[in-house]
Each structure stands twice: as structure tokens, then as C-alpha cells.
Amino acid sequence: MFEFQLEDNLLQLHQELASQTYRHGPYEGFYVSDPKLRHIHKASVRDRILHQAIFRVLYPIFDAHFIYDSYSSRVSKGTHFGVKRLLQACRKVSENWKAPAYALKCDIRRFFDSIDHAILRKLVVKKITDHKTLWLIDIIFASFEKEKGKGLPLGNVTSQLFANIYLNELDQFAKHTLKARHYFRYCDDFIIVHRNRIFLEEALVKIRAFVSETLFLELHPYKVEIRKVSQGIDFLGYVILPHRTVVRMATKSRLLRKLNDARKNFRTGKITGETFGSIIHSYLGVLLHSRNRRIRRWVWKLRELTQSGDKNVKWR
């Protein structure tokens, strides 16, 4: 509907921005479960166009100041890159799995809901001084609150950047104050790998105090642990083990379930062979970064038989 009168709608948006009469519209809320239940808030098309425009301007300014091993919503980073970097660190610290090494794994409790607007604005102002840009950013902050002065909507592209700006303070603290050489973060999940368990225990106390006193956040009480790297490190859907990396069991079960549902939809004609093929390729992309050879062979077989036009393939 927006595109039917695209030029007029864009011109109106431009005029509202130029005259500073722009107001953010309401959000549409819905839930997704993949696998964790999340409450997503989707803005209107008009507002999402503006979010993209803001993101494209702000991203290069702030990204230049982020640490190398922050992976969420960053160009040339992502989950696979993060798993690869963590694997390299585990091998290095453990001297190729021969020496004792430990990993501290933490998670922020209700992270997006707990982001403080006032703290975030202070961090933004360090790099952005243009008053019109700050006016627009303030409108986005004010468009959503989980509680008074707190919270970012999960559906906004700007929220991913603002989250990285917020937790960059933790990243800098870990690297420069704690001197944690092998520190890795994806959104609100982060890991430190070290040879000395006592170092990690002391670091945990300092991190807990820092996120509470400086960022007004809280570590998740049930998602903090220190364990030997030889026991396996669960990170970003994969489990890093000595000499191999495998897909997390819950991820594998979900993958098989969705592939089976897609196969049924293909057989009944609800989806096309092209759509089914794209689903298969997306999951092969996950599996190619792991040592799950058996399930990978199943998916390859499914792909080949699907291309042959056989809708009755028994692949498991």
C-alpha cells in the first residue's frame, strides 16, 4: 500500500523531517518461537524506511569503535564467524586441547527490555552532536517503553545497533580493565576463555558489579557458568568440543522437525520445489559448519531426490 503512492509518501516523510513535525507511529506486536518465545514489535513501513535511513548513517560511525570480537548485526561478522573465532581461542589457550583451559559464559537477563534510554543517549551523544539527528533518535527512543525510560523494540533495525552501542561499554571494560584477551560477544551472550579458573571467578564478580552499577543490567542467574573447554562450549547454536564442532542438540531437533514439516508441505503442494530447495540450502548452510556428517548426508539426499521430482522420498 505504501508503494502504490511511493513518491508522494516519501515526499511527505521528507517534509515532516525537514519541518521537524515527524511523529513515530504505533507498533504491531506478535510472538515468535525459534526456539525461545520472543515478543516482536513491528513498526509501520513508513517508520521502518526511516529506521533504515538512520541505521545507514549511524552504523559506520559507531562500528569503527566496536571491538573485533563483537558479532551481532555487523558486516562480515555473524554467528559462524563467532564460532570460528571461539574455536581458535579454545585451541590456542588449551594448547590444542592438551592443557587445562576454562570458559566463563554469561547472559544478560531481559536485555532489550532493560536498556536504559538515558544511559544509551549519553553514549550516542559521545559520537553524534547534530541536534536534528539527536531529535530523531529521541523520537525513536520515546516510541517504545517496556517500563518508564527503558526498553527497545526487538523488531527495529536500529535496536540492534543501539544494543551494540550499549554493550560496547562492557566490551571495552572486559578488554581494557579486565585484560581479557579472549573475549567474545554476540548480542547479550558473551564468553571469556582463560587458562586460570581463578581469573574467571574474579572477572565474574567485577562484570556483575559493572553491568549493575554502570549499565543498570543484571546477569541471568541461571545462565552463568565456568567450565572446562574440554567439556564443550555451547555458543550460537553450536557446541565446540575437542577436535570437532557439532550442532547443538536442540538446534538439530528443531532443524529436523522443520525439514520434516517442509517435506510434508512439498508433498501436498503447499510449497513449490523451489521453495523447498531454498529451505534445504539454508539448513545445509548451518550443517556445513559442523561435524554432523550423518544428518548432513540425510539433507543432501533429500536435496538430490527433491531435484529429481520425487515427492515421496523417505529420507530419515
C-alpha positions, 0 to 999 in steps of 0.5 A: 500500500505504501508503494502504490503512492511511493513518491508522494509518501516519501515526499511527505516523510521528507517534509515532516523531517525537514519541518521537524513535525515527524511523529513515530507511529504505533507498533504491531506486536506478535510472538515468535518461537525459534526456539525461545518465545520472543515478543516482536514489535513491528513498526509501520513501513513508513517508520521502518524506511526511516529506521533504515535511513538512520541505521545507514548513517549511524552504523559506520560511525559507531562500528569503527569503535566496536571491538573485533570480537563483537558479532551481532548485526555487523558486516562480515561478522555473524554467528559462524564467524563467532564460532570460528573465532571461539574455536581458535581461542579454545585451541590456542589457550588449551594448547590444542586441547592438551592443557587445562583451559576454562570458559566463563559464559554469561547472559544478560537477563531481559536485555532489550527490555532493560536498556536504559534510554538515558544511559544509551543517549549519553553514549550516542551523544559521545559520537553524534552532536547534530541536534536534528539527528539527536531529535530523531533518535529521541523520537525513536527512543520515546516510541517504545517503553517496556517500563518508564525510560527503558526498553527497545523494540526487538523488531527495529533495525536500529535496536540492534545497533543501539544494543551494540552501542550499549554493550560496547561499554562492557566490551571495552571494560572486559578488554581494557580493565579486565585484560581479557584477551579472549573475549567474545560477544554476540548480542547479550551472550558473551564468553571469556576463555582463560587458562586460570579458573581463578581469573574467571571467578574474579572477572565474574564478580567485577562484570556483575558489579559493572553491568549493575552499577554502570549499565543498570543490567543484571546477569541471568542467574541461571545462565552463568557458568565456568567450565572446562573447554574440554567439556564443550562450549555451547555458543550460537547454536553450536557446541565446540568440543575437542577436535570437532564442532557439532550442532547443538542438540536442540538446534538439530531437533528443531532443524529436523522437525522443520525439514520434516514439516517442509517435506510434508508441505512439498508433498501436498503442494503447499510449497513449490520445489523451489521453495523447498530447495531454498529451505534445504540450502539454508539448513545445509548452510548451518550443517556445513559448519559442523561435524554432523556428517550423518544428518548432513548426508540425510539433507543432501539426499533429500536435496538430490531426490527433491531435484529429481521430482520425487515427492515421496522420498523417505529420507530419515 
